[in-house]
Amino acid sequence: MLTIEWTASSGWLAPRITPYQNLSLDPATCVFHYAFTAFEGMKAYKDKTGSIRLFRPDKNMARLNRSVARIALPKFDGEEFTKLIKEFCKLDERFIPNQKGYTLYLRPTMIGTQRTLGVGPPGSALLYLIASPVGPYYPTGFKAISLEATSKIVRAWPGGVGDAKLGANYAPCIVPQMDAATRGFHQNLWLFAEGGEEYVTEVGTMNLFCAMKTKSGEKELVTAPLDGMILNGVTRDSILGLARERLTKEGWKISERKFTIREVKEAADEGRLLEVFGAGTAAVVSPVRNISWNGSLINCGLPEDKEAGDLAQRMKDWIEGIQYGEEDHAWSVKI
Ligand SMILES: Cc1ncc(COP(=O)(O)O)c(C=O)c1O
């Protein structure tokens, strides 16, 4: 593991890479009570030539800095931390699988370490990195998921912290997910109700994309805008970038805009809903078969004998092609 301590008086101390071990923290440490914790999820990939690669690490560094700043933890130099992550990956090279789909998952984390029962800005913090080899999310190929849309339980709200990757955003989502599972659904589709409408935000811990035909017959790939309620996903941004570069010439309109679940249902009812998929580092894309909403089941357009739509499949292939260095691209950073 990689650890870097910070104190308000001395700033960042020297980084250390040590064997994986427990942290020893006073029970009054502020992270335990007031949730001073933010984290990232990224991966190290091994390409065909054996080189180690990261995927857009600058994005994870920028996001972690935004997250920690929101909870009064210290900002850090993202480029310097990336250099340390590279050193860490080189040292742990034997844990980076060399098969496509397999990676070393990297978990940068920052916690407030001040011992105090008072609530206030932590006077000390720990930035650390742990890692674990992981296999493909879908080892036997895609498995389309079913979602339960909910606006009664709200993941994020205007002026809240839905756009920060804070520990405090995750624990409250587990009970709603367990409840949805008792009804046979894999994930919650988080809606936000406003002005009599229910807007689509995110799914579980992924961003959401809908491909549909507009009433005038135009093909549109749509995802919710970065309005403070959505996590600015690296995969989301990559899909938007690739879609704008490669799909607009096929006639697709690429939209970051507010859209409602009613709009999705209407498209499905009129045969205009083409595909729905989640997007995140873990699975890259996660195709959706149906969405339960308001007592009806919205069919997301996947033929019964298929687990992924054409767009989801192409996005996964394009992004993995870049991640594993099969396609030369500035997003893939060779160590
Ligand atoms: C709430 C939430 N939304 C979206 C994402 C997808 O983000 P990324 O593509 O950076 O993994 C994640 C995962 O990190 C998440 O936790």
Ligand as a Chemical Component Dictionary entry (heavy atoms), coordinates in Angstrom:
data_LIG
# 
_chem_comp.id                   LIG 
_chem_comp.type                 NON-POLYMER 
_chem_comp.pdbx_formal_charge   0 
_chem_comp.three_letter_code    LIG 
# 
loop_
_chem_comp_atom.comp_id 
_chem_comp_atom.atom_id 
_chem_comp_atom.alt_atom_id 
_chem_comp_atom.type_symbol 
_chem_comp_atom.charge 
_chem_comp_atom.model_Cartn_x 
_chem_comp_atom.model_Cartn_y 
_chem_comp_atom.model_Cartn_z 
_chem_comp_atom.pdbx_ordinal 
LIG C1 C1 C 0 -22.313 7.127 -8.164  1  
LIG C2 C2 C 0 -21.423 6.783 -9.316  2  
LIG N1 N1 N 0 -21.747 7.205 -10.541 3  
LIG C3 C3 C 0 -20.964 6.931 -11.620 4  
LIG C4 C4 C 0 -19.812 6.187 -11.506 5  
LIG C5 C5 C 0 -18.982 5.890 -12.714 6  
LIG O1 O1 O 0 -17.796 6.624 -12.681 7  
LIG P1 P1 P 0 -16.499 6.114 -13.432 8  
LIG O2 O2 O 0 -16.855 5.964 -14.860 9  
LIG O3 O3 O 0 -15.495 7.204 -13.211 10 
LIG O4 O4 O 0 -16.115 4.832 -12.812 11 
LIG C6 C6 C 0 -19.434 5.698 -10.232 12 
LIG C7 C7 C 0 -18.231 4.883 -10.068 13 
LIG O5 O5 O 0 -17.193 5.402 -9.767  14 
LIG C8 C8 C 0 -20.241 6.021 -9.110  15 
LIG O6 O6 O 0 -19.904 5.591 -7.886  16 
# 
loop_
_chem_comp_bond.comp_id 
_chem_comp_bond.atom_id_1 
_chem_comp_bond.atom_id_2 
_chem_comp_bond.value_order 
_chem_comp_bond.pdbx_ordinal 
LIG C1 C2 SING 1  
LIG C2 N1 SING 2  
LIG C2 C8 DOUB 3  
LIG N1 C3 DOUB 4  
LIG C3 C4 SING 5  
LIG C4 C5 SING 6  
LIG C4 C6 DOUB 7  
LIG C5 O1 SING 8  
LIG O1 P1 SING 9  
LIG P1 O2 DOUB 10 
LIG P1 O3 SING 11 
LIG P1 O4 SING 12 
LIG C6 C7 SING 13 
LIG C6 C8 SING 14 
LIG C7 O5 DOUB 15 
LIG C8 O6 SING 16 
# 
